Amino acid sequence: MIQAHPIAKKFLSPGLAVILASALAGPVTAGAATVKKEQARDPWAQLAWKSQSAGFRVLPLLAISKALDNPALSEAERGKLLRLANRLAGNPGAIFAAKEVATRVTDPEETRDWNWFSGLADIDRGENQAAATHFAAVKKGDRNYLRARYQLGVMAYKSKRLADAESLFKEILDAKPSPSPDLEDMSKLALGRLWYEQKKFQSAVAVYRTISRNGPLFPVALFEQSWAFFMAGFPGHALGALHGAESPFFRDQFNPEAPLLRSIILYWMCLYRDSDNALQEFIARHSGPMDQLENFLARQQLNPASAWDLFENLSAGVSGDSLGIPRNILLTAATSDRMTSLRAALTQTSREIGMIEDGKLDEFNEVKEGGSALLGNHFRALREETGKKFILALGDLRTKYDQLRAQADFLYVELLTSEKDKILGKEHLSSEKFTGRAKAGKRPAGWGQRVLAWAPDNKHEYWWDEVGFYIDPAKAACVK
């Protein structure tokens, strides 16, 4: 857990580690033995070399970005600093500091190692075409080559160039050596979404089911495969996936779409009473919390500073009653894709603020004060960006719920009509909605011959090895 040292207290509460905890690499020590005389000529270069020798990662990058602004910096010293920066930039918590260095690199010979970070900086500025150019310039062999391919794949997907996107995601998954686990799962999730959009539902199911159970994307993949199962004509498997997605293992996930999807599936199975119960559950469980979020956002008129305070209070364990919003809503926003890189950067930066207070730079008193100032300014910038992204993440949740509520209202009208028609003997749905494969008991793609399908029970028990392997016994009640 991150320790809140005195210097960090004005930036970070002790509880922030709840959200910010991230597996970060060990200290970079290569080339750290001595500080040569030519490296000490620029005070920022001196800080960079001394702080990296003490185990810092973010601080040296911030110092290097300052040193690169010095026109008197020799070519030899500049080259050494950039090589050091390139090593340090591999730390996930240093990505924002590395982008600072990338903005100072303009020489064509130097930019080849910084195209990835330059592309990320372009995205921050909304310059997507420039970002695509930088990502495409990342060469094979660069440690960020596959991540650059992923970014290009996402851009192609958003531009509806689905064949290009599919090719890029497959390139990542076929790469040797294999991509890092997080990138592999992100690529699989993206490929599943792409195939779902192309109506290749069984292919989407198959790739969703290969996403690591130990990774952060497993709950997302579990829920999304329920849509793919349903659209492929396997309602029992779809309801089984929802059974896992709504289990207590994921109690911190705010997912109002799950009971609504359950209602939709049951509706298409002509199980109207069960569908209505699921619809009422959706309204009962989620309308109140979302009203609270709506009222809170309207009342507070969040700005980056107040949004950061909310994020920090959430991290410190303040109750939902005190915050005015259920914690699972805030946790879902705080752990969204928008926030991932920020959480890692906040973790590493706050750790290094603590390292200074612990005396890691005491033997270099001449640079300690400058290091404290650089890290403090960097943390304030991260705090500002976190507030902005947190506001956007909360807005995303509100918008998604508004869309779901509109679908729920439409479904409610359909349920009323369908129940009336059923009484009159005019069933308008048919069991043919679900394909002969499902009715014949055939397995969908991704459901191996040796996969154990857990039997239904009424004990309301959940076991981790059951999650994702449950088939709901509900049978369609439609007539032709």
Legacy VTK file of the C-alpha trace (Angstrom):
# vtk DataFile Version 3.0
C-alpha trace
ASCII
DATASET POLYDATA
POINTS 480 float
0.000 0.000 0.000
1.185 3.537 -0.764
2.405 5.270 2.354
1.344 8.898 2.746
4.523 10.697 3.712
4.368 14.300 4.970
5.441 15.750 1.636
2.736 13.727 -0.094
-0.127 14.590 2.234
-0.944 17.808 0.435
-1.221 15.795 -2.772
-2.521 12.385 -1.739
-4.638 10.812 0.991
-3.514 7.472 2.501
-6.581 5.694 1.148
-5.769 6.505 -2.462
-3.887 3.229 -2.693
-7.241 1.414 -2.834
-7.727 2.652 -6.410
-4.166 3.344 -7.446
-2.542 0.011 -6.543
-0.711 -1.164 -9.667
2.007 -3.738 -10.337
5.028 -1.657 -11.275
8.462 -2.812 -12.318
11.551 -2.706 -10.139
14.064 0.156 -10.167
16.130 0.914 -13.249
19.800 0.725 -12.283
21.629 0.357 -15.590
24.342 2.969 -15.913
23.705 4.307 -12.445
27.139 3.832 -10.902
28.616 7.258 -11.365
27.732 10.761 -12.455
30.332 11.981 -14.940
31.538 15.535 -14.959
30.042 16.351 -18.354
26.640 15.181 -17.093
26.717 17.618 -14.198
27.083 20.766 -16.302
23.320 21.191 -16.628
21.550 21.119 -13.231
18.562 19.235 -14.690
20.861 16.633 -16.228
22.564 16.317 -12.851
19.175 15.736 -11.195
18.270 13.152 -13.841
21.394 11.053 -13.316
21.409 11.289 -9.544
17.719 10.529 -9.111
17.823 7.530 -11.440
20.782 6.171 -9.483
18.573 6.384 -6.372
15.814 4.296 -7.989
13.471 7.006 -9.318
11.717 6.649 -12.684
9.334 9.569 -13.103
11.650 12.207 -11.639
14.571 11.552 -14.023
12.250 11.805 -17.019
10.871 15.119 -15.783
14.432 16.386 -15.269
15.501 15.177 -18.709
12.615 17.033 -20.346
13.909 20.210 -18.650
17.506 19.528 -19.623
16.561 19.063 -23.285
15.344 22.672 -23.347
18.920 23.850 -22.710
20.395 24.940 -26.082
23.903 24.661 -24.614
23.478 20.922 -23.958
26.165 19.047 -25.857
25.181 16.504 -28.482
26.939 13.753 -26.556
25.169 14.601 -23.307
21.817 14.900 -25.086
22.283 11.439 -26.565
23.127 9.930 -23.177
20.080 11.537 -21.559
17.768 10.266 -24.299
19.139 6.731 -23.956
18.521 6.926 -20.212
15.022 8.277 -20.817
14.286 5.450 -23.233
15.111 2.881 -20.542
13.049 4.648 -17.888
10.044 5.137 -20.191
9.290 1.408 -20.059
7.716 1.834 -16.623
3.875 2.021 -16.885
3.741 4.678 -14.196
6.093 6.949 -16.131
4.043 7.285 -19.298
2.984 10.894 -18.702
6.540 11.928 -17.842
7.756 10.140 -20.982
5.288 12.151 -23.070
6.951 15.280 -21.681
10.278 14.062 -23.070
8.675 13.140 -26.416
7.460 16.710 -26.939
11.100 17.886 -26.751
12.382 15.400 -29.337
12.330 16.810 -32.869
15.449 15.506 -34.609
14.496 12.702 -37.069
17.272 10.475 -35.760
16.010 10.867 -32.211
12.279 10.535 -32.875
12.456 6.865 -33.870
12.517 5.865 -30.187
9.733 8.272 -29.239
7.035 7.851 -31.884
4.844 5.874 -29.493
4.869 8.580 -26.849
4.525 11.333 -29.450
1.403 9.567 -30.718
-0.054 9.477 -27.218
0.689 13.185 -26.814
-1.081 13.812 -30.143
-4.170 11.988 -28.866
-4.174 14.168 -25.750
-4.307 17.208 -28.047
-7.016 15.694 -30.232
-4.673 15.405 -33.237
-5.656 11.902 -34.337
-4.126 12.043 -37.816
-0.756 13.058 -36.389
-1.111 10.291 -33.814
-1.745 7.706 -36.554
1.376 8.888 -38.384
3.489 8.532 -35.255
2.068 5.088 -34.386
2.666 3.853 -37.949
6.298 4.994 -37.661
6.993 2.723 -34.659
9.304 0.021 -35.976
9.321 -3.700 -35.326
11.619 -4.446 -32.439
10.515 -1.385 -30.485
9.024 -2.467 -27.168
5.900 -0.440 -27.974
5.490 -1.735 -31.530
2.527 -3.979 -30.706
0.892 -1.289 -28.597
1.202 1.078 -31.541
-0.456 -1.550 -33.747
-3.259 -1.802 -31.199
-3.812 1.957 -31.294
-3.929 1.847 -35.087
-6.422 -1.009 -34.844
-8.666 0.985 -32.536
-8.485 3.962 -34.889
-9.389 1.749 -37.853
-12.306 0.251 -35.901
-13.669 3.677 -34.994
-13.369 4.712 -38.655
-15.347 1.588 -39.699
-12.326 0.169 -41.535
-13.124 -3.190 -40.003
-10.917 -5.323 -42.268
-7.875 -3.193 -41.391
-8.755 -3.317 -37.694
-9.180 -7.098 -37.764
-5.825 -7.537 -39.481
-4.063 -5.377 -36.881
-5.625 -7.152 -33.884
-4.768 -10.555 -35.372
-1.197 -9.385 -35.987
-0.854 -8.647 -32.275
-2.287 -12.007 -31.224
-0.064 -13.912 -33.693
3.115 -12.038 -32.723
6.233 -13.868 -31.559
7.128 -13.358 -28.796
3.589 -13.104 -27.499
2.242 -9.715 -26.424
2.044 -8.820 -22.750
-1.033 -10.308 -20.998
-2.851 -6.983 -20.754
-2.331 -6.174 -24.441
-3.354 -9.693 -25.448
-6.632 -9.388 -23.531
-7.316 -5.896 -24.915
-6.795 -7.184 -28.461
-9.075 -10.167 -27.884
-11.792 -7.931 -26.462
-11.480 -5.583 -29.438
-11.627 -8.507 -31.868
-14.709 -9.906 -30.128
-16.471 -6.561 -30.446
-15.475 -6.286 -34.097
-16.791 -9.779 -34.933
-19.987 -9.076 -32.995
-20.524 -5.951 -35.107
-19.982 -8.073 -38.234
-22.618 -10.510 -36.939
-20.019 -13.268 -36.521
-21.535 -14.078 -33.164
-20.027 -17.518 -32.588
-16.564 -16.228 -33.471
-17.114 -13.388 -31.013
-18.102 -15.869 -28.288
-15.022 -17.993 -28.953
-12.553 -15.114 -28.590
-14.358 -13.600 -25.579
-13.968 -16.925 -23.784
-10.169 -16.904 -24.187
-9.716 -13.697 -22.166
-7.828 -14.373 -18.938
-9.938 -15.054 -15.859
-7.229 -13.363 -13.785
-7.214 -10.129 -15.764
-9.273 -6.970 -15.265
-11.160 -7.475 -18.553
-12.694 -10.824 -17.584
-15.944 -9.332 -16.158
-16.378 -7.245 -19.311
-15.791 -10.250 -21.578
-18.129 -12.406 -19.500
-20.969 -9.925 -19.889
-20.356 -9.182 -23.570
-20.306 -12.865 -24.461
-23.861 -13.083 -23.098
-24.955 -10.760 -25.927
-23.022 -12.851 -28.460
-24.490 -16.127 -27.113
-27.989 -14.655 -27.346
-27.545 -13.355 -30.891
-26.017 -16.695 -31.959
-29.164 -18.475 -30.785
-28.036 -19.946 -27.452
-30.265 -18.307 -24.813
-29.398 -20.825 -22.082
-25.711 -20.067 -22.443
-26.459 -16.331 -22.603
-28.453 -16.449 -19.372
-25.691 -18.581 -17.847
-23.076 -15.956 -18.683
-25.297 -13.315 -17.108
-25.630 -15.543 -14.042
-21.865 -15.246 -13.617
-21.637 -11.579 -14.551
-24.177 -10.679 -11.861
-22.522 -12.833 -9.194
-21.078 -11.407 -5.955
-17.570 -11.766 -7.399
-18.266 -8.586 -9.361
-20.285 -6.674 -6.802
-18.206 -3.529 -7.400
-19.141 -3.522 -11.089
-22.023 -1.175 -11.870
-23.710 -2.909 -14.798
-27.377 -1.934 -15.174
-27.408 -3.466 -18.660
-27.238 -7.006 -17.212
-30.816 -7.283 -15.832
-32.119 -5.468 -18.921
-30.424 -7.981 -21.220
-31.855 -10.791 -19.094
-35.314 -9.284 -19.604
-34.745 -9.049 -23.372
-33.636 -12.694 -23.626
-36.608 -13.916 -21.590
-38.920 -11.790 -23.719
-37.682 -13.464 -26.888
-38.224 -16.824 -25.199
-41.854 -15.767 -24.621
-41.339 -16.033 -20.856
-43.149 -12.762 -20.350
-43.644 -12.898 -16.604
-39.969 -13.660 -16.010
-39.034 -10.932 -18.484
-41.208 -8.428 -16.650
-39.639 -9.428 -13.317
-36.152 -8.791 -14.734
-37.318 -5.460 -16.144
-38.724 -4.406 -12.799
-35.458 -5.486 -11.170
-33.546 -3.235 -13.579
-35.704 -0.257 -12.610
-35.729 -1.020 -8.887
-31.973 -1.616 -8.603
-30.656 1.149 -10.801
-33.087 4.027 -11.221
-32.504 5.287 -7.667
-28.687 5.250 -7.831
-28.695 6.893 -11.244
-31.090 9.569 -10.005
-28.609 10.181 -7.208
-25.806 10.540 -9.749
-27.911 12.882 -11.886
-28.808 15.050 -8.905
-25.240 15.038 -7.632
-23.812 16.133 -10.973
-26.452 18.846 -11.322
-25.936 20.050 -7.751
-22.158 19.943 -7.631
-21.346 21.234 -11.132
-18.102 19.273 -10.951
-14.852 20.852 -12.069
-11.458 19.091 -12.163
-10.635 20.123 -8.581
-13.927 18.972 -7.051
-13.901 15.796 -9.173
-10.426 15.021 -7.831
-11.722 15.496 -4.274
-14.528 13.044 -5.036
-12.049 10.554 -6.507
-9.764 10.932 -3.483
-12.616 10.502 -0.996
-13.740 7.389 -2.832
-10.187 6.063 -2.628
-10.012 6.840 1.080
-13.026 4.579 1.702
-15.650 7.247 2.394
-19.088 5.625 2.389
-21.601 6.020 -0.390
-24.013 7.718 2.020
-21.447 10.397 2.800
-20.465 10.815 -0.843
-24.071 11.077 -1.966
-23.613 8.410 -4.661
-23.332 4.601 -4.359
-19.694 3.573 -4.289
-20.075 0.970 -7.040
-21.040 3.713 -9.516
-17.964 5.731 -8.602
-15.708 2.671 -8.596
-16.895 1.707 -12.068
-16.035 5.181 -13.342
-12.716 5.264 -11.452
-11.566 1.952 -12.944
-12.761 2.643 -16.502
-10.427 2.630 -19.501
-10.137 6.418 -19.328
-8.481 6.170 -15.934
-6.075 3.228 -16.332
-2.861 5.050 -17.252
-3.611 7.863 -14.791
-3.921 5.441 -11.876
-0.512 3.948 -12.655
1.055 7.419 -12.995
-0.475 8.641 -9.727
0.796 5.535 -7.969
4.378 5.915 -9.168
4.525 9.683 -8.664
3.159 9.548 -5.128
5.614 6.738 -4.371
8.516 8.902 -5.518
7.286 11.866 -3.463
7.471 9.501 -0.506
10.935 8.348 -1.534
12.222 11.931 -1.291
10.719 12.297 2.162
12.339 8.981 3.117
15.714 10.521 2.293
16.467 8.830 -1.041
18.004 12.076 -2.311
19.541 13.271 0.963
23.065 12.559 -0.271
22.335 14.889 -3.180
21.082 17.894 -1.214
21.885 20.236 -4.085
19.167 18.607 -6.259
16.655 17.493 -3.621
14.662 20.725 -3.616
14.423 20.793 -7.395
13.282 17.185 -7.420
10.532 17.887 -4.888
9.285 20.810 -6.949
9.256 18.818 -10.198
7.344 15.920 -8.692
4.896 18.237 -6.947
4.127 20.049 -10.194
3.775 16.744 -12.031
1.382 15.399 -9.406
-0.742 18.538 -9.620
-0.956 18.100 -13.397
-1.958 14.450 -12.961
-4.529 15.462 -10.376
-6.034 17.986 -12.816
-6.165 15.403 -15.600
-7.683 12.809 -13.260
-10.458 15.226 -12.345
-11.221 15.899 -16.010
-11.279 12.213 -16.946
-13.358 11.286 -13.887
-16.028 13.804 -14.927
-16.092 12.273 -18.411
-16.288 8.732 -17.005
-19.252 9.653 -14.797
-20.904 11.326 -17.779
-20.405 8.131 -19.795
-22.290 6.172 -17.134
-25.152 8.650 -17.102
-25.457 8.636 -20.904
-25.370 4.823 -21.047
-28.099 4.562 -18.423
-30.309 7.054 -20.278
-30.034 4.844 -23.358
-30.820 1.726 -21.353
-33.825 3.361 -19.707
-35.219 4.287 -23.134
-34.836 0.644 -24.188
-36.533 -0.488 -20.977
-39.525 1.776 -21.629
-39.873 0.352 -25.140
-39.569 -3.211 -23.845
-42.263 -2.556 -21.234
-44.736 -1.573 -23.970
-43.772 -4.671 -25.977
-44.336 -6.884 -22.938
-47.830 -5.498 -22.422
-48.690 -6.107 -26.082
-47.183 -9.595 -26.112
-49.008 -10.751 -23.001
-52.310 -9.520 -24.454
-51.629 -11.281 -27.764
-50.742 -14.494 -25.959
-54.057 -14.446 -24.108
-55.790 -14.010 -27.473
-53.792 -16.902 -28.949
-51.821 -14.667 -31.310
-48.237 -15.433 -30.298
-46.060 -13.266 -32.506
-42.736 -14.809 -31.591
-41.542 -18.264 -32.485
-39.160 -20.754 -30.975
-37.437 -20.676 -34.385
-35.823 -17.471 -33.141
-33.320 -19.833 -31.538
-31.580 -21.992 -34.069
-31.713 -25.716 -34.533
-28.174 -25.947 -33.149
-29.350 -24.806 -29.729
-32.484 -26.942 -29.775
-30.474 -30.005 -30.776
-28.187 -29.453 -27.799
-25.134 -28.572 -29.906
-22.409 -26.540 -28.299
-21.636 -22.993 -29.403
-18.146 -22.048 -30.575
-15.824 -21.565 -27.632
-17.637 -24.171 -25.548
-15.271 -27.125 -25.685
-16.340 -30.758 -25.571
-14.770 -31.216 -22.150
-16.085 -28.014 -20.587
-18.184 -28.774 -17.546
-21.632 -27.188 -17.652
-22.821 -26.652 -14.109
-26.237 -27.956 -13.196
-28.920 -25.525 -11.988
-29.845 -25.283 -8.337
-31.949 -23.060 -6.128
-29.369 -22.463 -3.417
-28.184 -19.142 -4.874
-24.587 -20.246 -4.373
-21.724 -19.012 -6.525
-18.385 -20.738 -7.000
-15.490 -19.204 -8.907
-14.924 -22.284 -11.069
-18.599 -22.164 -12.058
-18.463 -18.590 -13.363
-18.657 -18.670 -17.146
-19.636 -22.357 -17.332
-23.306 -22.273 -16.380
-26.228 -23.050 -18.718
-29.589 -21.739 -17.586
-32.327 -24.400 -17.828
-35.051 -21.967 -19.009
-36.945 -23.236 -22.055
-38.617 -21.071 -24.693
-42.414 -21.024 -24.371
-43.143 -19.641 -27.836
-45.670 -21.228 -30.201
-45.855 -20.945 -33.959
LINES 1 481
480 0 1 2 3 4 5 6 7 8 9 10 11 12 13 14 15 16 17 18 19 20 21 22 23 24 25 26 27 28 29 30 31 32 33 34 35 36 37 38 39 40 41 42 43 44 45 46 47 48 49 50 51 52 53 54 55 56 57 58 59 60 61 62 63 64 65 66 67 68 69 70 71 72 73 74 75 76 77 78 79 80 81 82 83 84 85 86 87 88 89 90 91 92 93 94 95 96 97 98 99 100 101 102 103 104 105 106 107 108 109 110 111 112 113 114 115 116 117 118 119 120 121 122 123 124 125 126 127 128 129 130 131 132 133 134 135 136 137 138 139 140 141 142 143 144 145 146 147 148 149 150 151 152 153 154 155 156 157 158 159 160 161 162 163 164 165 166 167 168 169 170 171 172 173 174 175 176 177 178 179 180 181 182 183 184 185 186 187 188 189 190 191 192 193 194 195 196 197 198 199 200 201 202 203 204 205 206 207 208 209 210 211 212 213 214 215 216 217 218 219 220 221 222 223 224 225 226 227 228 229 230 231 232 233 234 235 236 237 238 239 240 241 242 243 244 245 246 247 248 249 250 251 252 253 254 255 256 257 258 259 260 261 262 263 264 265 266 267 268 269 270 271 272 273 274 275 276 277 278 279 280 281 282 283 284 285 286 287 288 289 290 291 292 293 294 295 296 297 298 299 300 301 302 303 304 305 306 307 308 309 310 311 312 313 314 315 316 317 318 319 320 321 322 323 324 325 326 327 328 329 330 331 332 333 334 335 336 337 338 339 340 341 342 343 344 345 346 347 348 349 350 351 352 353 354 355 356 357 358 359 360 361 362 363 364 365 366 367 368 369 370 371 372 373 374 375 376 377 378 379 380 381 382 383 384 385 386 387 388 389 390 391 392 393 394 395 396 397 398 399 400 401 402 403 404 405 406 407 408 409 410 411 412 413 414 415 416 417 418 419 420 421 422 423 424 425 426 427 428 429 430 431 432 433 434 435 436 437 438 439 440 441 442 443 444 445 446 447 448 449 450 451 452 453 454 455 456 457 458 459 460 461 462 463 464 465 466 467 468 469 470 471 472 473 474 475 476 477 478 479
